[in-house]
Amino acid sequence: MAVACAVLALAGAALPSPKPLGVGDRLFPHLGNPGFDVRSYDISFRYGGVNSRPLDARTVIEADVTARDGLPRFNLDFASGEVRSVTVGGRAARYQRAGDDLVVTPSRTQRRGERMRVVVRHTSPTGDPAVSGWVRTKDGLAMANQADAAHRVFPGSDHPSDKARFTFHVTAPRALTVVAGGQLTDKERRGEQTRWTYRVAHPMATEVAQVSIGRSYVRRSKGPHGLPLRDVVPLRDREKLRPWLEKTPRQLAWLEQRLGPYPFETYGLLMADASTGFELETQTLSLFEKDLFTGNRVPSWYKESVMVHELAHQWLGDSVSPETWDDVWLNEGHATWYEWLYGAERGGPSLASRVKQAYKSSDGWRKTYGPPGRLHPAKPGNKIDIFRRSVYDGSAVALYALREKIGNEAFARLQREWITQHGDGNASTADFVRLVNAVAKKDLTGFLKGWLYGAKTPPMPGHADWRSS
């Protein structure tokens, strides 16, 4: 095997056995890596036209060394795929597997404060959708990396606290279209192949990266303030899906009134011909199942509200990313809040009625799944098991309680200030509590503690008659 050969060829002094490391996340203890801060990824994929075969890939990582004593060895999250070579600073490095980590030993210790350049040549498997960040569509591939699957696509630091700039280069047969997060910066024909290059202008967490490859139609339009929009849909469904794509500018304007200017360089919908069981807020290009919009299983107001849910995440979850996975309620609670608000305006139930209905079930969710701010760990083998009703509806109920406590005006100011303070970065529940106290001009730490961590749902302010069973 390639790994064994590399180790034998470069073997030097004996080292302790490698082990998986992480940044200490309670829900995903081995995600992320200590000792360095990734600044950028430059990732190349070569797609041969068959979505069941691994892609040839090359990942270049630029990272700042932060470990006090430097790094004689470091870990990358990379759970699958064949590793063909690793270099650090242009020199061959040893590498070994340890759980879901790739443990790299460079030819010399990387010093604190140094910018290290790591190049990994590898494959990116697409064979098992249950464990791969790649989703097979009927005509190609798309990414769905949340919560811990990006390291099944490319090596890196797969934790939302380590955001970085991304560049994607994808070579595919010329009959196919490639779209990725960010904006297209180059497109080069090479015989029967085309090489596409996309760059993401803002820092991005690995879990919201997106690359789409397929027989796609790309619709380009403008949103508020001339914002470039580009939507990606199966070529044969472009007219059927067009009415839904045309709703985005209105939704953007609606959210900008509440959250401030859209935080990124572009936006669009990726309507994939695939069955995933979820939609996903991949940065600047949200992933949706095409059948959500072509079928009649749910009413139109609901479809629109789901579109707003993923769009709200561009502010809340993508621009302001969680510091740890325990903070995911900040993403999902806020996105659900705006989903419910928008749905009520488009013909769905009122906000109060949805909150009251969710409140009735909230004690059961807390017992089964954990309270919004401290979920039970995911079940083994189920990477999205933390995304449960208590973190969606239960968190939105907690936000409703907060609005009832501090009033509409203070709550609206809180939302905008949250994004102003933490955009393009990370924030924690503790950061949110501090901001609430500042906006409300009183200490609500104990109030929020009950709503976020209590085994029982607290009484709803202003609604003494509401009961949770």
WOLIN-V739053 format. One record per residue. N is the residue number from 1. PSI is psi in radians with two decimals (* if undefined). Layout:
# WOLIN-V739053
[[N:PSI] [N:PSI]]
This chain:
# WOLIN-V739053
[[1:2.68] [2:-0.72] [3:-0.84] [4:-0.73] [5:-0.73] [6:-0.71] [7:-0.74] [8:-0.68] [9:-0.55] [10:0.17] [11:2.37] [12:-2.31] [13:2.61] [14:2.46] [15:2.72] [16:2.68] [17:2.35] [18:2.66] [19:2.68] [20:2.45] [21:2.95] [22:-3.10] [23:0.20] [24:0.34] [25:2.29] [26:-0.68] [27:-0.55] [28:1.37] [29:-0.39] [30:0.16] [31:2.62] [32:2.96] [33:2.34] [34:2.71] [35:-0.17] [36:2.81] [37:2.01] [38:2.29] [39:-0.64] [40:2.67] [41:2.42] [42:1.86] [43:2.25] [44:2.31] [45:2.54] [46:2.02] [47:2.17] [48:-0.07] [49:-0.09] [50:2.02] [51:0.03] [52:-0.07] [53:2.57] [54:2.59] [55:2.42] [56:2.42] [57:2.74] [58:2.17] [59:2.17] [60:2.16] [61:2.19] [62:2.17] [63:2.56] [64:2.27] [65:2.21] [66:-0.22] [67:2.34] [68:-0.74] [69:0.26] [70:-3.07] [71:1.70] [72:-0.37] [73:2.62] [74:2.81] [75:2.55] [76:2.50] [77:2.07] [78:1.86] [79:-0.34] [80:2.96] [81:2.69] [82:2.29] [83:2.16] [84:-0.56] [85:2.72] [86:2.32] [87:2.60] [88:2.10] [89:0.51] [90:-0.01] [91:2.49] [92:2.44] [93:2.66] [94:2.67] [95:2.57] [96:2.74] [97:2.54] [98:1.75] [99:-2.21] [100:0.28] [101:2.64] [102:2.03] [103:2.11] [104:2.29] [105:1.82] [106:2.97] [107:-0.34] [108:2.77] [109:2.32] [110:2.15] [111:2.64] [112:2.38] [113:-0.14] [114:2.53] [115:2.02] [116:2.52] [117:2.03] [118:2.25] [119:2.11] [120:2.14] [121:2.23] [122:3.12] [123:2.79] [124:1.73] [125:2.60] [126:0.21] [127:-0.57] [128:1.75] [129:-0.39] [130:-0.44] [131:0.06] [132:2.52] [133:-0.28] [134:2.36] [135:2.21] [136:2.19] [137:3.04] [138:-0.33] [139:0.22] [140:-2.27] [141:2.72] [142:2.87] [143:2.50] [144:1.55] [145:-0.15] [146:2.36] [147:-0.46] [148:0.81] [149:-0.11] [150:-0.58] [151:0.09] [152:-0.09] [153:-0.78] [154:2.69] [155:2.59] [156:-2.66] [157:1.65] [158:1.07] [159:2.42] [160:-0.30] [161:-0.28] [162:1.31] [163:2.67] [164:2.94] [165:2.58] [166:2.44] [167:2.31] [168:2.32] [169:2.16] [170:2.14] [171:2.20] [172:2.81] [173:2.49] [174:-0.32] [175:-0.21] [176:2.79] [177:2.36] [178:2.28] [179:2.43] [180:3.01] [181:2.66] [182:-2.62] [183:2.61] [184:2.21] [185:-0.27] [186:2.53] [187:2.04] [188:2.14] [189:2.32] [190:1.47] [191:-2.12] [192:0.10] [193:2.73] [194:2.38] [195:2.09] [196:2.43] [197:2.24] [198:2.50] [199:2.40] [200:2.16] [201:-0.36] [202:2.71] [203:2.51] [204:2.45] [205:2.58] [206:-0.56] [207:-0.24] [208:0.36] [209:2.63] [210:2.35] [211:2.26] [212:2.32] [213:2.19] [214:-3.06] [215:1.43] [216:2.68] [217:2.28] [218:2.02] [219:2.18] [220:2.37] [221:-2.97] [222:2.51] [223:-2.87] [224:2.47] [225:0.42] [226:0.25] [227:2.19] [228:2.22] [229:2.45] [230:2.18] [231:2.57] [232:2.07] [233:2.74] [234:2.37] [235:-0.73] [236:-0.24] [237:0.20] [238:-0.68] [239:-0.64] [240:-0.61] [241:-0.24] [242:-0.77] [243:-0.56] [244:-0.67] [245:-0.56] [246:-0.15] [247:-0.27] [248:-0.79] [249:-0.72] [250:-0.73] [251:-0.68] [252:-0.82] [253:-0.68] [254:-0.78] [255:-0.61] [256:-0.56] [257:-0.48] [258:-0.51] [259:-0.15] [260:-3.10] [261:2.48] [262:2.37] [263:-0.10] [264:-3.12] [265:-0.29] [266:2.91] [267:2.81] [268:3.00] [269:2.35] [270:1.81] [271:1.72] [272:2.48] [273:1.30] [274:2.78] [275:1.91] [276:-0.49] [277:0.08] [278:2.88] [279:2.80] [280:2.37] [281:0.83] [282:2.37] [283:2.12] [284:-0.10] [285:1.46] [286:2.42] [287:2.24] [288:2.64] [289:2.24] [290:-0.66] [291:-0.34] [292:-0.60] [293:-0.39] [294:-0.31] [295:3.07] [296:0.48] [297:-0.48] [298:2.70] [299:2.86] [300:-0.70] [301:-0.61] [302:-0.74] [303:-0.76] [304:-0.68] [305:-0.57] [306:-0.68] [307:-0.75] [308:-0.61] [309:-0.90] [310:-0.60] [311:-0.73] [312:-0.55] [313:-0.42] [314:-0.64] [315:-0.85] [316:1.54] [317:-0.70] [318:-0.97] [319:-0.90] [320:1.78] [321:2.66] [322:2.53] [323:-0.67] [324:2.96] [325:-0.27] [326:-0.34] [327:0.14] [328:-0.36] [329:-0.52] [330:-0.63] [331:-1.04] [332:-0.58] [333:-0.78] [334:-0.74] [335:-0.67] [336:-0.67] [337:-0.87] [338:-0.52] [339:-0.82] [340:-0.72] [341:-0.82] [342:-0.72] [343:-0.66] [344:-0.62] [345:-0.38] [346:0.20] [347:0.00] [348:-3.06] [349:2.73] [350:2.76] [351:-0.82] [352:-0.69] [353:-0.64] [354:-0.69] [355:-0.77] [356:-0.73] [357:-0.75] [358:-0.66] [359:-0.64] [360:-0.57] [361:-0.05] [362:-0.59] [363:-0.71] [364:-0.72] [365:-0.73] [366:-0.68] [367:-0.73] [368:-0.73] [369:-0.25] [370:2.75] [371:2.84] [372:-0.69] [373:-0.04] [374:1.35] [375:2.70] [376:2.56] [377:2.68] [378:2.59] [379:2.53] [380:2.37] [381:0.00] [382:1.62] [383:-0.36] [384:0.36] [385:-0.28] [386:-0.21] [387:1.51] [388:3.01] [389:-0.60] [390:-0.48] [391:-0.33] [392:-1.39] [393:-0.73] [394:-0.67] [395:-0.66] [396:-0.64] [397:-0.72] [398:-0.67] [399:-0.65] [400:-0.73] [401:-0.70] [402:-0.73] [403:-0.70] [404:-0.55] [405:-0.73] [406:-0.21] [407:2.77] [408:-0.78] [409:-0.81] [410:-0.65] [411:-0.75] [412:-0.72] [413:-0.68] [414:-0.78] [415:-0.83] [416:-0.67] [417:-0.61] [418:-0.78] [419:-0.68] [420:-0.73] [421:-0.55] [422:0.13] [423:2.49] [424:0.27] [425:-2.70] [426:2.66] [427:2.68] [428:3.01] [429:-0.68] [430:-0.68] [431:-0.71] [432:-0.76] [433:-0.72] [434:-0.72] [435:-0.70] [436:-0.82] [437:-0.66] [438:-0.75] [439:-0.75] [440:-0.29] [441:0.60] [442:2.81] [443:1.91] [444:0.38] [445:-0.82] [446:-0.69] [447:-0.86] [448:-0.55] [449:-0.76] [450:-0.73] [451:-0.56] [452:-0.49] [453:-0.15] [454:2.54] [455:-0.45] [456:2.58] [457:2.21] [458:2.87] [459:2.47] [460:2.12] [461:2.32] [462:0.00] [463:1.16] [464:-0.32] [465:-0.17] [466:2.43] [467:2.50] [468:2.29] [469:*]]
